Amino acid sequence: MMKEVMIVVGAGQISMAIARRMGAGKKIILGDKNIENAKNIQKTMVDAGFDVEVIEMDLSSRQDILKMIETAKSYGKIKMLVNGAGVSPSQAPIEAILKVDLYGTAVLLEEVGKVIEEGGVGVTISSQSGFRMKQLTALEDEQLACTPTEELLDLEILQPENIKDTLHAYQLAKRCNEKRVMAESVKWGQRGARINAIAPGIIVTPLAIDEFNGPRGDFYKNMFAKCPAGRPGTANEVANVAELLMSDKGAFITGSTFLMDGGATSSYYYGPLKPEGGK
């Protein structure tokens, strides 16, 4: 029996929370580079009554993205996309961050945008990090938004000699996500579909716990301690925002990035998290 299909990239806690919130009655195609991790998420969701198939895929590979889309199409009409895949500044070198978080996300939005059904919706998980970087020029923003995907990594702004460290690469990738969502929303709109991004702050997941216990742990703990909310967020709270964006209540919302970080960015610019000597 053909079903409406939800594509989920990245078998993490945030992806699962959104899939559980929005995926009832749908065929869920779950892709992750770590197939064992994907199978663990699959079991949890199948035991809760969801219909989930897993596929091994690497977000940085257009071929893997296309293979996943073809698998999804074999089950029915693609109506939803959830992209929660990515690597953090502590996990990977500059080149890998750009290839996965920046290029891979751009390709995914492009390719799913070619096949998304009318009334379809998508969310990609970005990060607060993209908001804590100096403003780019209008030309640089347009380049990040509109450059053909196979030429993105050739942009001058993305050359290794112009990137200070892995955090800077991550910030650039997330800024690109924001701009790419804006540009892709125009194309998705031509198919009667919508695409948005969510930029969470610190969300408690196994990855975040690793970060808390890693070399940048004190930085992250200080960030949520000094943000207005005074705590990190949860995957279910991200799913709350996704539910708005992916439901009929969000029918007038597309091309947007929703910052939900407990006020950490506000504190960074105008509060106790402001760097010494200004921004």
C-alpha positions as CSV (number, residue, x, y, z in Angstrom):
1,M,0.0,0.0,0.0
2,M,1.4,3.4,-1.0
3,K,1.7,5.9,1.8
4,E,2.7,9.5,2.4
5,V,6.5,9.5,3.0
6,M,8.6,11.4,5.5
7,I,12.4,11.5,4.8
8,V,14.5,11.9,7.9
9,V,18.2,12.5,7.6
10,G,20.2,12.0,10.8
11,A,19.2,9.4,13.4
12,G,19.6,11.7,16.4
13,Q,17.3,12.7,19.3
14,I,16.0,15.9,17.6
15,S,15.2,14.0,14.4
16,M,13.4,11.3,16.3
17,A,11.5,13.8,18.4
18,I,10.2,15.5,15.3
19,A,9.5,12.2,13.5
20,R,7.5,11.0,16.5
21,R,5.5,14.2,16.5
22,M,4.7,14.4,12.8
23,G,5.3,10.9,11.4
24,A,2.2,8.9,12.6
25,G,0.6,7.0,9.6
26,K,3.5,7.8,7.3
27,K,6.3,5.7,5.9
28,I,9.5,7.1,7.5
29,I,12.7,6.6,5.6
30,L,15.5,7.2,8.1
31,G,19.0,7.8,6.8
32,D,22.2,8.0,8.8
33,K,25.9,7.4,8.2
34,N,26.0,5.2,11.3
35,I,23.6,2.4,10.3
36,E,23.7,0.8,13.8
37,N,22.6,4.1,15.3
38,A,19.8,4.3,12.8
39,K,18.7,0.8,13.6
40,N,18.6,1.6,17.3
41,I,16.3,4.6,16.6
42,Q,14.3,2.4,14.2
43,K,13.6,-0.1,16.9
44,T,12.5,2.5,19.4
45,M,10.1,4.0,16.9
46,V,8.8,0.7,15.6
47,D,8.1,-0.4,19.1
48,A,6.1,2.8,19.5
49,G,4.0,2.0,16.4
50,F,5.8,3.9,13.7
51,D,6.6,2.5,10.2
52,V,10.3,3.1,9.8
53,E,12.9,1.9,7.2
54,V,16.5,2.7,7.6
55,I,19.1,3.3,5.0
56,E,22.8,4.0,5.3
57,M,23.7,7.3,3.8
58,D,26.2,10.1,4.0
59,L,24.7,13.7,3.8
60,S,27.9,14.9,2.0
61,S,27.2,12.5,-0.9
62,R,24.8,13.6,-3.6
63,Q,24.6,10.0,-4.8
64,D,23.5,8.8,-1.3
65,I,20.9,11.6,-1.1
66,L,19.5,10.5,-4.5
67,K,19.5,6.9,-3.5
68,M,17.5,7.8,-0.4
69,I,15.0,9.8,-2.4
70,E,14.5,6.9,-4.8
71,T,13.8,4.6,-1.9
72,A,11.3,7.1,-0.5
73,K,9.5,7.4,-3.9
74,S,9.1,3.7,-4.1
75,Y,6.7,3.9,-1.1
76,G,4.6,6.8,-2.1
77,K,4.5,10.6,-2.3
78,I,7.2,12.5,-0.4
79,K,5.4,14.9,1.8
80,M,7.9,15.7,4.6
81,L,11.6,16.3,5.1
82,V,13.4,16.4,8.4
83,N,17.1,17.1,8.3
84,G,18.9,16.7,11.6
85,A,22.2,15.5,10.3
86,G,25.5,17.3,10.9
87,V,28.8,17.4,12.6
88,S,30.0,19.7,15.4
89,P,33.1,21.9,15.7
90,S,34.5,19.4,18.2
91,Q,33.9,16.4,15.9
92,A,35.4,17.2,12.6
93,P,37.9,19.3,10.7
94,I,37.0,22.4,8.7
95,E,36.7,20.6,5.4
96,A,34.3,17.9,6.8
97,I,32.1,20.6,8.5
98,L,31.8,22.4,5.2
99,K,31.1,19.3,3.2
100,V,28.5,17.9,5.5
101,D,26.7,20.8,7.2
102,L,27.0,23.3,4.3
103,Y,27.2,21.4,1.0
104,G,25.3,18.4,2.1
105,T,22.4,20.4,3.4
106,A,22.3,22.5,0.3
107,V,22.2,19.4,-1.9
108,L,19.5,17.8,0.2
109,L,17.2,20.8,0.1
110,E,17.8,21.1,-3.7
111,E,17.1,17.4,-4.5
112,V,14.1,17.0,-2.2
113,G,12.7,20.3,-3.6
114,K,12.6,18.7,-7.0
115,V,10.2,15.9,-5.9
116,I,8.3,17.2,-2.9
117,E,4.6,16.9,-3.3
118,E,2.1,19.8,-3.2
119,G,1.4,20.6,0.4
120,G,4.7,19.2,1.4
121,V,6.8,20.6,4.2
122,G,10.4,20.4,5.4
123,V,12.6,21.5,8.3
124,T,16.3,21.5,8.5
125,I,18.1,21.8,11.8
126,S,20.6,24.7,11.8
127,S,22.1,26.3,14.9
128,Q,22.2,29.4,17.0
129,S,25.9,29.5,16.0
130,G,25.1,31.1,12.7
131,F,23.7,34.2,14.6
132,R,27.0,34.8,16.5
133,M,29.1,35.8,13.5
134,K,29.8,39.2,12.0
135,Q,27.4,40.2,9.2
136,L,28.4,39.2,5.7
137,T,28.2,41.5,2.7
138,A,25.0,41.4,0.6
139,L,27.1,39.7,-2.1
140,E,28.4,37.0,0.2
141,D,24.9,36.3,1.5
142,E,23.6,36.0,-2.1
143,Q,26.5,33.7,-3.0
144,L,25.7,31.4,0.0
145,A,22.0,31.5,-1.0
146,C,22.2,31.0,-4.8
147,T,25.5,29.6,-5.9
148,P,25.0,26.2,-7.7
149,T,25.6,23.5,-5.2
150,E,28.6,22.0,-6.9
151,E,30.3,25.4,-6.9
152,L,29.5,26.3,-3.3
153,L,32.8,25.0,-1.8
154,D,34.7,27.0,-4.4
155,L,33.5,30.3,-3.0
156,E,36.3,32.6,-1.7
157,I,34.6,33.0,1.7
158,L,34.8,29.2,2.2
159,Q,38.4,28.7,1.4
160,P,40.4,27.2,4.3
161,E,42.8,30.2,4.4
162,N,39.8,32.4,5.1
163,I,38.4,30.3,7.9
164,K,39.9,30.7,11.4
165,D,39.0,27.4,13.0
166,T,36.3,24.7,13.1
167,L,33.9,27.0,15.0
168,H,34.1,29.6,12.3
169,A,33.5,26.9,9.7
170,Y,30.5,25.8,11.6
171,Q,29.1,29.3,11.9
172,L,29.6,29.8,8.1
173,A,27.8,26.5,7.4
174,K,24.8,27.5,9.6
175,R,24.7,31.0,8.0
176,C,24.6,29.2,4.7
177,N,21.8,27.0,5.9
178,E,19.7,30.1,6.7
179,K,20.3,31.7,3.3
180,R,19.8,28.5,1.4
181,V,16.5,27.9,3.0
182,M,15.4,31.4,1.9
183,A,16.4,30.7,-1.7
184,E,15.0,27.2,-1.8
185,S,11.7,28.3,-0.4
186,V,11.1,30.1,-3.6
187,K,11.6,26.9,-5.6
188,W,9.6,24.8,-3.1
189,G,6.8,27.3,-3.4
190,Q,6.5,26.7,-7.1
191,R,5.5,23.1,-6.1
192,G,3.1,24.3,-3.4
193,A,5.5,23.3,-0.7
194,R,7.3,25.0,2.2
195,I,10.7,24.7,3.8
196,N,12.0,26.3,7.0
197,A,14.9,26.0,9.4
198,I,15.2,25.8,13.2
199,A,18.3,27.2,14.9
200,P,18.4,25.6,18.3
201,G,20.7,26.5,21.1
202,I,22.1,23.9,23.4
203,I,19.8,20.9,23.4
204,V,20.4,18.0,25.7
205,T,21.3,15.0,23.5
206,P,24.0,12.3,23.8
207,L,26.1,14.5,21.5
208,A,25.6,17.5,23.8
209,I,26.6,15.5,26.8
210,D,29.8,14.5,25.0
211,E,30.4,18.2,24.4
212,F,29.7,19.1,28.1
213,N,32.4,16.6,29.1
214,G,34.8,17.6,26.3
215,P,37.4,20.4,26.0
216,R,34.6,23.0,25.2
217,G,32.4,21.8,28.1
218,D,32.9,24.9,30.3
219,F,32.1,27.2,27.4
220,Y,28.7,25.4,26.8
221,K,27.8,25.2,30.5
222,N,28.5,28.9,30.9
223,M,26.4,29.6,27.8
224,F,23.2,28.0,29.1
225,A,23.9,29.2,32.7
226,K,24.0,32.8,31.6
227,C,21.2,32.8,29.0
228,P,17.8,34.2,30.1
229,A,16.3,30.7,30.2
230,G,19.1,29.5,32.5
231,R,19.1,26.0,31.2
232,P,19.6,23.9,28.0
233,G,16.7,22.9,25.9
234,T,15.2,19.5,25.1
235,A,14.6,17.7,21.8
236,N,10.8,17.8,22.5
237,E,11.0,21.6,22.6
238,V,12.6,21.6,19.2
239,A,9.8,19.3,18.0
240,N,7.3,21.9,19.4
241,V,8.6,24.4,16.9
242,A,8.8,21.8,14.1
243,E,5.1,21.0,14.7
244,L,4.1,24.6,14.2
245,L,6.2,24.9,11.0
246,M,5.1,21.6,9.5
247,S,1.4,21.8,10.4
248,D,-1.4,23.8,8.8
249,K,-0.9,26.3,11.6
250,G,2.4,27.3,9.9
251,A,0.9,27.5,6.4
252,F,2.1,31.1,5.9
253,I,5.6,30.4,7.1
254,T,8.3,29.5,4.6
255,G,11.9,30.5,4.0
256,S,12.4,31.4,7.7
257,T,14.9,30.4,10.3
258,F,13.5,30.1,13.8
259,L,16.0,30.9,16.6
260,M,15.2,29.0,19.8
261,D,18.2,29.1,22.1
262,G,16.8,30.2,25.5
263,G,18.0,33.7,24.8
264,A,21.7,32.8,24.5
265,T,22.2,34.9,21.4
266,S,20.5,37.9,23.1
267,S,22.8,37.4,26.0
268,Y,25.8,37.2,23.7
269,Y,25.0,40.6,22.1
270,Y,23.4,42.5,25.0
271,G,24.0,40.5,28.2
272,P,26.5,38.7,30.4
273,L,27.7,36.4,27.5
274,K,28.9,39.5,25.5
275,P,32.7,38.9,24.8
276,E,35.1,41.3,26.4
277,G,35.9,44.2,24.2
278,G,32.6,44.0,22.3
279,K,31.3,41.6,19.7
